[in-house]
Every structure is written in structure tokens, then in C-alpha cells.
């Protein structure tokens, strides 16, 4: 009882716990059917569990099964027949249950028993654990503790890291903890001491850090502080030598010994000083990390933007990433894309010179997608069409609305959902006609004109088997941003279970810290602009492309469709196979281990859509849909790649959908848009008008008005010059 009182584990009820229960029910059914011998060791920590199952069948058991064909076993699911055929289905069910239960690692957090104590540190660790797919097991410390209690808490094989709140250090037996974290081979489990402040006993700090840290001091009104990342192998990677502005409300820094072996991971540059705030040192075979407490000035930041969100939890993110390694969720590659909205395949289209752009892409190694308006499906210069067809590694096509008549996917009062569904279907029909006419493939990725559509339109995108939508915001225009929406990933499935992805305008300065943090997190980078972005030259994107490639030399520039097909994260299981968390309905899995592997795929599926099929390389694959999660497994032979496609049932019949330009209003609008981009933009006044229109989200009528005004001014000017010429000619006569 003493050990229970000394440490109290928080209980967590999770989805996987329910899966574990289902697993046990399936095992009971099989035992009844076959009298089989099962070995079901279950080690459950936090939200996930590890399961192994051995099945041995005897001839006597088969005979028993044959005599009880009509027997029923009462379960929470009703009555299940246990004849041999249904028993085989039970085996299949058991296999699916095993596949759906992911293997994950644990991080243990020892916190203070004080009410409200260590809450900020716990929140930071929870954010990092959620991102990397680890369980955070929280333990409340008490003044007395013994080796047995510590051992039970942290020495499990799934424990990959231990974090201790600085205000709980006095209640933790250091020697007992380090003994529990010792591993016979290799490095010991690393320790993070989080939230260090001046009120932490310096003697405790010296003891826990092996003499590396002597104390902690308060930052007194720092002037324009910069958050600096050191160059530490295995920890900072793309963040190395990065500096980012950090508005501080209150903060502290660590005092290191003169000959300290501690290596700063992050520091604060302020008032011509550099003060360490997150360091690591080695004690024996293990690493100990220390992070001082820093509170940000929320009113002086960009809210919940990526950079702010990451800097607020940087030590926790770096520590858990280091602890987890391949056992945490991680992307396999780094991807980027540049998209130009609106052009059709005309040489040139405004400032877009396709031949010149190809030269820049080959010289600076990037890829350009054209967000193509389906209305233009039957327009294009043969030379540009050939250029796209011959260079799919550099050029690609995605879908940009349907008619692009301003906000054609807007609120349902202006345009009912039924009308928007018709437009989505017509977009696909027109793009299919485009493919047949040009021989150019296109990506079924929707880039909405002007702004993202309402949520039920995203639901329709999923129904009609679009792959994703990419816009300047990933929250639908009629939705409230949920509190649990992470700013650390650009993609979310929070709306209609459909991948909604954030992209970034190149018409504003994109800072290096934004690029580096995205690369560190493994996020794909989607950039976009318009024709007038190249008004200063076709090399306008080169600098940004070079910066991305410098921060992460292994960045792969691909089409938006290719990037979406690699929109998943993986983590290594205890059996050396892999769990896959998929964000898209179409993904491609390649050999990542140099051997045959099994990938256990899970994808969120709460929507009303009916799954028509799950195929792997065109062949149907069995799957399990349960409690809002789709689960299936895919074997990938060494050196191979396998592509999975989830198709949803719908009423789409492309052959019956009209593609003609039957709206005179849309026709004039498209012609006016072409005139604006191709001709109007070539003058300084016209370019200023376009920028003003874009900034103020001008409506189609306003654009037509600008075009007519411009034409009128040109006509007046031409008439004026003609009149002067006529008068001069008359004088000469």
C-alpha cells in the first residue's frame, strides 16, 4: 500500500483499450471453437498495447468443433455461431484486431503533487507525445520513494524516456531512478528535467546534472531576445544555427560550470549575451537534459501559428523526438511543391513564361503545379502541352474550382450545396476531357478559388474521390477551429475526415525559421503564387527554392498529387514491421528497411460515405472498419513499392455530365480574367489594379468594371494620339 500511496498512476480510457477487449472476446470464441491453446501476453501502457498470439490446433479440437455446429456463445456482440466456417472468420477477425493495435512507446512524466504544479510542463509533453504517437504516463511524486516503486514505473521495455518536473526533483530518489533506467546494452533511458527556475535548489540541480548546471537565473527585461538552436548531432538537425524572434513574458536561463560538459541545445541571445535555456549532458551511459522555464508574451506573437506553437514546446519536442527515434511517428521523406494559380497552357500566360520557368526549375531543382481552371479544358498551345507532357518531373496539373466565377464554392445561402456538388462533378468531367485532349495527367486535388469551401463541400469532395484540398487555411469557412487542431501539422482530418492542407503565399516573405521548423517536423511545404509574382522576372521563386533545398538537401519537389500520396507517417513496431497513420485515401508505401516488411495501415473514417473498395496495386484487399478507424495490412517486398487506393461509392457518371461553356456570364468573366492577366498586368497601372483587387478580394463585377475602365482609358488615349496625328498631318498639308 505504501508504494501505491507514494506514486499514483493516472488511468487512461482509450480507443485501443476497447480494441483490447474485442481482441479478448475473439480469443474466447476461438477457444470455444477449437479448444486451442493461446498465448496472449498483453502489456498495456497508456493508450496502446503490444499483443502476440500463438495458435496451436489439435485434431481432437477439430472433432469437438464438428460436434457443436449449432452451439452459440453469448457475447456483448450478440450470439455468434461457432461452426468451423465461422471460426475461420473469427480467426480473420482476430488477425484484423491484432493488425489494428499499434505498437507504441512510453514516456513517463513525474510531476509535483501540488495543485496546478507542473501543469505547463505536462501540457508541453502531452503536445509532443501526441505529435510523435507516444503514450505519456503521468506519475505524481511524493516525498518518500523507493527503488521498487521507481522500477515498476519506468523500467518497462516500452519506456523510452523519463521527464521530471523541476519542482518534483526533491521527491525523487535519483540513484534509484538511474538504476531503473539502466539498460544492459547500449545507452540508458534519457532523462529530461523540465521547468527549471531559480527556486530549484542549486545542490539538487548540480546533483542531477552531474555538476554540469550550477543554478538558474531570471532574465531581466531582455531586449529583442532571439531563440537560438545549437548544432547538436542527433538533436537539432534542420534547426541547427537557426535564430527566431521570441517575445518573452517571463523566463530563466541556466548557469553552467566553467568547464561544464553540458552542450547547449537552445539559447537566448539578448542584450549582447547568449544564455543557455536547454542543455544536455552525459552521465554514465545515459543522457540528462535540462530545460529552464520560459513564458511567452501571447499578445506579441502570431497567435497559434506554427513558429510560435513550436517554440513554446521546443524542448519537449526535441527530447521526445530523440527518445522515440523510429518508434515515434515520422515522415519518410521531405516534400515541397510550388503552385501557380489560374494560368492555362498558353505561352506566355502573363508573366509566366513556361520555357523560361522550366530552365529555372532544372537549375534550382523545384517543381511547379498549375492550379488549372477546368473551364479552360479545351484551350491550350500545342507547344506548351508538349512541354508539360515531356516534363512530368517538373510540371503538373491540379484542379482549381470549375468556372472560377469568384467564390463559386461559398456559403450555401449564396450557392446551395446541390449546386456546388454539380460543379465538383463537372470539374472532374472537364478534367477528364482535358486529359484525353492533351495526354496530360492531372491530380484530383482541389484548390478552391479565393477561399476554402464550407465543410459539407469537403464531404462531397471525399464522396467523389478527390484526394485532398489545399488552401491558405485548412479550416472550412463555416467551421469554428477546434481547440485540439494542431498548428504543428499543415494537414487535418477534423472536417469530414477529408485531408485539408494549408499552403503558403510566396507574395509575402517566408522566414527561414518557418521553413526549418516544418522540415524538422517532417511537414510537406506547399507554396503558391499568381502570374504577377513573376513581374520582376521568371527567376522570382529561385531564392525560396534554394533556401528550402539548403535547409533540407534531401527535399523532394513533387506534384501536389504525389505529395498527397505520401501524406502519412510511420513508426517501427516491436516486431520490426511498421504502423502507418494515413491522412489520404491514396498512398504509396515503399521498402524502407531493406527487407520484406508488413505495414499496418490505419486511417480515420467517421464519415457517412460507403467504402466501395480498398485496393493494393489494383487488387482488392480485405479491411476492417471499426469505431471510426479503417485498418488493413500490406506486405511490401524488399525493393518494391505498393500503392493503396480507398474508393468511396457515389453517383458520379462522367459520360452524362456536360462540359460545354454554356454560360455567357462565365464566358465574359473568363475572357476578362485572361485580359487582366495577359495584357492589363503588363502596365504598372494595371499591375497596381490587380494587386489592389487581390488584396481586397474583388468580385467578378468589379473586375469587369476595371477591365472596361482600362479599355476605355486605352481607347481615349489612342483616340487622343490619333487626333494629334491627324492635326499634325493637316498642318503639313
Buried (B, 14 or more C-beta within 10 A) or exposed (E): EEEEEBBEBEEBEBBBBEBBEBBEBBBEBBBBBBBBEBEEEEEBBBBBBBBEBEEEBEEEBBEBBEEBEEBEBEEEEEEBBBBEEBBEEBBEBBBBBBBBBBBBBBBBBBBBBEEEBBBBBBEBBBBBBBBBBBBBBBBBBBEEBEEEBBBBBBBBEBBBBBBBBBBBBEBBBBEBBBBBBBEEEEEBBBBBBBBBBEEBEEEBBBBBBBBBBBBBEEBEEBEEBBBBBBEBEEBBBBBBEBEBBBBBEEBBBBBBEEEBBBBBBBBBBBEEEEBBBBBBBBBEBBBBBBBBBBEBEEEEBEEBEBBBBBBBBBBBBBBBBBBBBEBBBBBBBBBBBBBBBBBBBBBBBBBBBBEBBBEBBEEBBBBBBBBBBBBBBBBBBEEBBBBBEEBBEBBBBBBBBBBBBBBBBBEBEEBEBEEBBBBBBBBBBBBBBBBEEBEBBBBBBBBBBBBBBBBBBBBBBBBBBBBBBBBBEBBBBBBEBEEEBBBBBBBBBBBBBBBBBBBBEBBEEBEBBBBBBBBBBBBBBBBBBBBBBBBEEBBBBBEBBBBBBEBBEEBBBBBBBBBBBBBBBBBBBBEEBBBBBBBBBBBBBBBBEEEEBBBBBBBBBEBEBEBEEBBBEEEEBEBBBBEEBBBBBBEBEEEEEBBBBBBBEBEBEBEEBEBEBEEEEBEEBBEBBBBBBBBBBEEEEBBEBBBEBEEEEBBBEEBBEBBEEBBEEEEEEEEEEEEEEEEEEEEEE
